[in-house]
């Protein structure tokens, strides 16, 4: 089973594809979509849509894990702008008929590190250890996408274990 993790962004959008076989996760590929910040919003959203479509066609995931938006009362505009990027991503998933799972940042961190308030560095080190990577996943957008995919894999394994008593997909 392939799980695609996506960390939505208007300038940098992280993505990661993992392959899950039983209780083993393997990183297939991870990277970022970089969008020029000087482009009009509509052009940036179109680029995200096109790049996400290419990624979907390349990996053909069974499920996509997308980080939920976090809105801080001091920066509501940021959440609104990020919502545009997330909306385009979700639309592409719906068009491709790919199941989407959404997770809060704290849930993702807790599933990986046991601490919902873990630092970015703790998350990166945990990912490096879990996937036996030679170096920390960089930039943070890539680490966030990998973390979302791993959280999804863990959640799906727990659901299967609860319902069937088995740990296989």
Helices and strands as residue ranges (DSSP letters): E 2-7, E 12-21, E 24-34, H 41-59, E 63-67, G 73-75, H 76-95, E 99-103, H 105-113, H 120-130, H 140-164
